[in-house]
Every structure is written in C-alpha cells, then in structure tokens.
Amino acid sequence: MPRYLSVGSIPKKRHTAHRVSPGYKNEGIFYEEVVSTHGFSRAYSIAYHLRPPTRVRKVEAAGTWPVERSEQAALRHHHLKTLGIPTKGDPVTGRVPMFTNNDVTMWRCRPANPQQELFRNSLAEEIIFVHKGSGRLLTHFGALPFKPFDYVVIPRCTTYKLEFDAGVQPDLLVIESPGLLGFPSRYINDDGQFKLGAPFCERDIHGPSEPLVIDQETDVPVLIKDGERLTRYTLANHPFDVVGWDGFVYPFTFNADDFEPITGTIHQPPPIHQTFESPGFVVCTFAPRLLDTHPDAIKVPYAHSNVESDEVLYYVRGKFGSRRGVEESSFTIHPHGIPHGPHPGTIVASKDVTRTDELAVMVDTFRPLYLTKQAMELDDANYPMSWLD
C-alpha cells in the first residue's frame, strides 16, 4: 500500500462528529465512510461526505461483460500486434480483453469517446498503464493528474471517471486484479518505509492532493462491475462530495520513467524489475538502463524455461534488444513448460552496446494464462519458429 495521506478537512478523532461549517446546506455533520481491505483488518481510509454515500434511487441489471477464452490446440509462444487496433467505446466500455486467468485479466483500450458515466470495479483492483495520453482521474478522493507512462493504480470499489486532455489519442493497457495489489515486500523495511536500495520510493508515488467536492443533489448513474456481471446504480447525489479523507487506501500514480533499474556486471534476473505484486502475478518495469559491464558479459537474457510462470511482455518504447520483429504496442507471451530466449543474432548485436532505451511492462503469472478470442485474431502464427537462424 502507499504511504499515509491526509487530504482536506477531517475531525481530530476517528468516528466522532465532524461538524459542518457554515455555508453548507446540510446543517449537522459530515457523513463518515470507512473504505477498508480484508474486512477491517488491513489498510483503510476514512472519508467524510456532504451526504450519506448510501442514497440509491434505482438498481437495475446492466448486462454482462464476458471474457471468452480461445480454444488453443497447442502450447506455444504468441506475438500480438495491437498498435492499430480500432478505437471504440470510452475508457471503460472500449476495453478489449487480451489474456485472462483467475488471478488477472489484461485489456487493451483505445477509446473513441470520453467516459460516459461513472464506473466502479467492485471485485478487482485496476492498474491502468497510460501508454499515450494525459488527463485526470476523478474520484471521491479528489482529482489525480496522470501523464504518459504512468501506472494509475485504482483500489477496488473506487468510483471513478477518466478525463483525457485533447490532442492525443489515448492508448491504455489495463491490468485487472481480483487479489490485493501491493509493492514487493522485499522493498519495504520493518518500519514500513521503502528501503534505501529499492528501485523507487515514497517520493515517486503521487496521490490526490486536494478534495474535489462536487455538491450536486441530482441523479447520477454509476456502472458497477463485479466479475462479468454489470449493474447500474442511480444515486440521489453526486458521490464525489467528500470534504476530506485520510488513510492508506486511495488511487495513486507511479511513472515508469521513475523506476531506477538495478544493474550488475552480468545479466540480472527479471525479478530486479518487479514493481507490483499480487497473490497470482507480478508486474515488472523494463526501464532504460546501463547494460552489463563485465568484458565477457552476454547482454541479452539467457534462454530459460518458465517452469512455473507465463510471461507477458507489452512493448512500450524503444528497441527491445533480445527480440526481432516486435514493435510498439506488441505483446509477446512465453508460456510455462517451453524455453524461450534471445532471437538469433541479438547476442552478437548487443556485444558493444552499453545501454538500452527499451521500456516495457511485464506481467508474470503463477498459473496458466489464456488468450482471449480477440487476442487470437491478432496472433502471428509464425512467431514460435522465429528462433530459427
């Protein structure tokens, strides 16, 4: 979880009356809402609303959002080119599923329209990696600016709206996690602070800085997702009516270019790139970095068999030294049980290279990952043979 934040107006003690200051229509107190994880035993935040957050006018079924696994006849490597996928929908409804299992679903999204209504994922955390575009994430915690190469981390049950600045077509990678997301435990000392040797620290994590306080007594629809089921709640007032909050649960951004790579004289294993962890997978950031300095170092990854993991790489920027034929917005998936490694010619080509400019997001899962039907439509069937000389 990120560090403790306190934003806006809160009372001196928890669960005591936070009295309304003059000027507000609802004389009396602000209404407390506890946002907690693992029941009431893990991280939480406490927010103070102008009106009770429970005021619902209507509840209606809104359909389903199925993620269909493809029928894969063979175990093999895959390469998907998603740079030119059509724009569609908005930042929520335009998401196209690529990979899924019980622990994670990965989506691509190139929205054609602004977000139409508020959205809330009630069963999963979300990481929205902003490949292109900038704007603000609006929630009851406040407005959170984001820019290219930001990971925008949204806790489950956060009602939100993504607003993008004009001029650039937004391009997103969305990682949906039913398990709680956190930072790697080996980065954190016993006092809860990032260790001095960690590749990023508290200064690189940005949460909302001031309340939004939308005071509107009007019907507001919210689209709620729990798994594949969609429900539309119509609230009696705007839910972003929070005057203050504090705690450890809130949306935040971390920019991939703020990741400080760990390097060595010889090639280091992928866990040095780890950025987030969840019970069923990890997220890693392959950031620009100096390459190995040993005079005999092989500077591209050694061939390896993923005995217990499926490895997905999303290519963001630069030239990836161990791969031929991949491009910006490509995915590769190298599954469990079969080896993969550098393409022919890349070992020699990297001999005199001193640094790499690549930026990629990697997701390693601990259980088998399935391609969706939409992903298979983008698949390069010849990729498994691309290691031949």
N, C-alpha and C positions, 0 to 999 in steps of 0.2 A: 504494500500500500504506500501511497505518497505520504509526505510529512503532514503534520497537523497544520490546518489553516483556520483562521477566524476572519469572516467577511461580514461587514455591515453591523447591524445592531442586534446584540444578544443580551440576555439578562445575566446577572452576576452568578447565579446558581442554576444548574440544570433542573428542569421540571418544576420551576417556580414561575409565578405570573410575570410575563413580560408585558408591562403595561403600555397601552397605546399612547403615543404622544399626540398632542393637539394637532388637528388638521386632518386626521384620518376619519373616515365616515363611520367605521365600526368602533364606537367607543367601547373600551373594556381592555381586552388583552389580545396580543398576537397568538396565533394557534400553533402549538408545537407539533412537529413531525419528526420522529426518530427514524432514520434510514440506517438499518443495521444489517450485518452479514453473519452467517452461521447462527441464525436465531438472534440472540442477544449476547453472544459470547466472543465475537470478533470485532473488527473495526466498524465504526459507526459515525454518522454525522447527525446533528440536530438542527432543523430549520424552523423558522418562525414565519408563518403565513398571515396575510391580512384576513383570510377566511379559512375555514376548515378545508383541508385538501380532499375531503371525502364527499363533497357535494356533487352527486351524479344525477343527471336528469334522465338519461336513457342508456341502456345497454343493448347492443344488437350484434349478432354474428356478422362477420365481415369476410367470410370465406376461409380458404386455406392457402398456404404458401408451400406446396410440396417441393422437396429437393429429390429428384429422381436419379438414382444411381444407374450408371450404364452397366450393361452386361459385358464384362471383359472376359474374353475366352482365354486369354493368355496373360501371364505375369511378364511385364516388360516395362522398359523406360518410355516416357512420353515427353513430347515437346509441343507446347501450345503457343501459338502466336495470337495475342489478344490486342495488339496495338490498334487494329482497325475495326474492333467490334462496334456495331452500330450504337449510336446514342439512343436512349429510351428512358421513359419514365422520369422519376425525380430521384434525389439521392437515396431514397428508401425503396420505392417501387421499381426502380431501374436496375436493381442488383441482379446479377446473373451468377448462379452458383457454379463453382468450378470443381471443388473437392469437398468430401464430407466423410465423417465417421461419427461415432457417438460423442467424441470429445471436441470436435472442431468442424466448422464449415467455413470455407473461403469463397468469397464472392468477388467479381469484378463489377464496376459500375462506372458508366459514362453518362451521367444524367442529361436528358434533353431539356428538362424543365426545373424550375425552382420547387423546393419541397412544398407539397400541397397542404399537409396537415401535420400536427404534432405526432411524434412516434415514440413508442416505449417498448423496449425489449424486456419482457418480464422474466425470462428464463436464462438469459445469457449476457455476459459481458461482451463489449464490442471494442475492437481496435480498428479504427479507420485510418489507413495509411494514405496520406494525400500525395499522390504522385504528381498531380498538376492541379493548380487552383489555390485560391486563398479565400478567407472569409471569416465567419464567426459561428461557433456552436452556441446556441441559445438553450439554456436550461434554467431550472429554478435556482441553481447555484450562481447564476449570472451569465454574462457573455464571455466566451473564451475564444480569442483570436487564434487562427491557425494559418499556416503557410505551407508551401511545397516541402515535402519530405518530413512533415510532422506525422508522428503517431498520435492520433487523437483517441484517448482511452476513455470509454464511456461505461461506468458501472451499470449493472443490470438495474432495471426499474427506474432509470433516469429518463424522464420525458424530455424530448429534445427536438430541435429544429436546426438544420444546417443551412446557413445562408452563404452563398458564394458571391465574391466580387465579380463584376462584369469584365469581359475582355479575354478570358481564358476558359477553354472547355475543361470543366472538372474531370479528373480521372482518378479513380479510387480503387484501392484494394481493401476489402473488409474481411476481418477475421472475427468470427463469432465463437465464443467460448462458454459452454454451459458450466465449466469449472471456474472457480475464482482465479483471476489473474493477479500476478504479483511480480516482484523483482526477484532475481535469483538469490536464494538465501546466502550463498557464499559471498555476495557483495556486501552484506549487512553485518555490522558488528553487534555484540551483545547488548549495546545500548540503543539499538535501532537506527543507527546512523550508517550511511554508506561508508565503507572502508576507504582508506586513502588510495588503495590500489585498484579500486573499482573503475570500470571504463566510463562511468558517468556518476553524477552526484545530485544532491538536492537542488543545486543552482540551475540544473538543466531541465528541471521539471516545473511546468508552469500551470497553475490552476487559475480559476476566476479571481479577479482582484476586487470587484465591487458588485453589489447586488443589482439585479435588473429591475425588479419591482414593477410588473405590469398590473395595474389596478383596473381591471375590466370586469364588470358584472354582466357577462354575456355568455351565450352558449359557445363552448369550444370543444370540437371533436378531437379525440386522441385515438390513433390507431395503435392497438396493443398486440404484440406478437408473443405467443408462448409456444415454442416449438413450431409446428406447422399451422397451428390454429391462429386465426386473426379475429379480433374483437374490436368493435368501435364503441368507446365510451363517450358520451356527450356530457361534459362538465358544466356546472352552472356558473363558473367564472374561470378566468384565465389562471392556469396553475403556476405561472411564473410570478407569483405575488409575494415572494419571500423578501423580508426586510433585512434578514441576517441569518447566518448559519456558522457552525464550526464543527470540526471533526477531521476524520481521515478518509472519508468516502466522498469523492467528488470527481468530476471529469478533469483530465489534465492532458497536456501535450508534452511530447518529448521529440526533438528533432533528430533525425538520423545523422545529420552532419555534426551533432554534438557528441556522438559516440566516439570515444578515444580508444582506438584499437590497441590490443595487446600484441606485441610482436616479439620475435626471438631471432636467434642466429639461424635456426632451421624452421621448417614449416610447423606452425602451431595447429592443433586440432580445432574443429568447429566450435566446441563449447566456449572458446575465448570470445566468440561473437555474440554470446547469449545476451538478450535484452529483457525479455519477459518469460515467465514460466506459468504453466497451468498444470493441473494433475495429469492431463493426457498429452501435452505437447509443450514445445518451447518455441519462442520466436527469437531469431538472431539477426543482427545487422552486419552485413558485409560492407564495411565503410572504406573509403580511400585510406591507404596506409603504406608505410615503408615495407618492402619485402625483405626476405631473409638475407642476412649479411655473411653467413659462412661461405667461404670461397667455393665449396662444393655443393652448396645448398640447391636442391630442386625446388623451385619457387612456386610450382603449381601443386595442387593437392595430390597426394598419393592415391592410387587406386584402393578402394575399400568396399567391403560388402556391408550393407546396412542390415545387421543381424536382427536388430530389434526396432528399427525405425524406418519410416517412409520419409523421404527428404524432398521437400518442395522448395524451389528457388524461384523468386519473382525478380526479374531483372529490371532495374530502375534507371540506371545511368552509367555511362562509361563503357569500356570494353572489358568483358569478362575473360581473363587470361587463359582459363582452362577449357573454354568452350568455343566451338566454331558454329556459326550459323544462327546463334541466338541473337536477339535484338531487344531493344527497349520494349517492355511490357510482355516479353516472353515468360512463360512458365516452363520449368522442367520438373519432372517428378521421377526420382530414382527410388524404387520401392525396395522393401525388405527382400533378403534372400539372394540377390544377384549383385555382382560387383559393378561399380562404375568408377570412373576416374578421368584424368585429363585426356582430351582428344589428341590424336596423333599430330605431332609437330609442335604442340604447345610447350612441351618441356624444353626443347631446343630454343624456341622463340623467346622464352622467358629468361634465358640464361643471363643476359646482360641488362635486364630490366631491374630498376632499383625501387620502383614504387608502382602501385596500381591505383587507377582512378575509379574503380568499379564501385557501384552502390547497388546492393541487392538486399531483399528481405527473404530470410529462410524460415520455414516452418518445418520442424521435425516432429513427427507424431510417434507415439509409442505403441499404437495399434494400427492395423492396416487402414489405408486411406483409399477411398473410392472416387473415381472420376464420375462427374455427372454426365447426363446426356448432352448438355450444352457444351461441356468441355471436349467430348469426343468429336464434336463437329469441327473443332479447331486443331485436332491432333495431326501431327506429322508421322505417318505410319513408318517412314524410313529411318526415324531417329535411332531406334535400337541398333541399326547397322552402321551408325556414323562413326564408330571407333575403328572401322577397317582402314588400313592405310590407303 
